[in-house]
Amino acid sequence: MSRHFQVTFDARDPKALASFWREALGYVFPSPPGVDLPEGADPLAAWDDFLARAGVPEEERDSRSALEDPDGPDPEGNEFCLD
């Protein structure tokens, strides 16, 4: 039997914590919705641009982060999010 779960951490600096776990797990930062990043592009810079265009105040832009498995969705539906 498999279980679906999501791991969430409360963090003072979600982007820094996500960067640590990215290195530890080999995960990647996802692209913003509707944005296809060219290979080698910086997804964090793309998120900054996306959030600025969406009108999110700069002081709120590092309030959460997320990572994805580069091999695609986990067959059990696991996710890794940082708030």
C-alpha positions in Angstrom: 0.0 0.0 0.0 1.4 3.5 -0.9 0.6 6.8 0.9 0.5 10.3 -0.5 2.3 12.8 1.6 3.8 16.3 1.4 6.7 17.5 3.5 6.5 21.1 4.7 9.1 23.0 6.7 8.6 26.4 8.5 11.6 28.4 7.6 12.9 32.0 8.2 14.6 31.9 4.8 12.7 29.4 2.5 14.9 30.1 -0.5 18.1 29.3 1.4 16.6 26.1 2.9 15.3 25.0 -0.5 18.8 25.5 -1.9 20.2 23.3 0.8 17.7 20.5 0.1 18.1 20.9 -3.7 21.8 20.1 -3.3 21.1 17.3 -0.8 18.3 15.6 -2.8 19.3 16.5 -6.4 15.9 18.2 -6.9 15.3 21.3 -9.0 13.4 24.6 -8.6 10.2 24.5 -10.7 9.5 27.1 -13.3 6.8 29.6 -12.7 3.3 28.7 -14.1 3.2 29.0 -17.8 6.9 29.8 -18.2 9.1 27.5 -20.2 12.7 28.1 -19.2 15.5 27.5 -21.6 18.1 25.0 -20.5 20.5 26.7 -18.1 18.2 29.5 -17.2 17.9 30.6 -13.6 14.5 29.5 -12.2 14.8 31.8 -9.2 15.3 34.8 -11.4 12.3 33.7 -13.5 10.3 33.5 -10.2 11.4 37.0 -9.3 10.2 38.4 -12.7 7.0 36.4 -12.5 6.1 37.6 -9.0 7.0 41.2 -9.9 4.7 41.1 -12.9 2.0 39.6 -10.7 2.3 42.6 -8.3 3.6 40.6 -5.3 5.5 43.1 -3.0 9.2 42.4 -2.9 9.2 41.8 0.8 6.8 38.9 0.3 8.6 37.2 -2.6 10.7 34.9 -0.4 7.9 33.7 1.8 7.9 30.2 0.4 9.7 27.9 -2.0 9.3 24.4 -3.5 11.4 21.7 -5.2 10.6 19.0 -7.8 12.2 15.7 -8.6 13.9 16.3 -12.0 12.8 12.8 -13.0 9.1 13.8 -12.8 6.4 13.2 -10.3 7.0 10.6 -7.6 4.8 7.6 -8.3 3.5 7.9 -4.8 2.7 11.6 -5.3 5.2 12.9 -2.8 6.0 16.7 -2.7 8.6 18.9 -1.0 7.5 22.4 0.0 9.0 25.0 2.2 7.1 27.8 3.9 
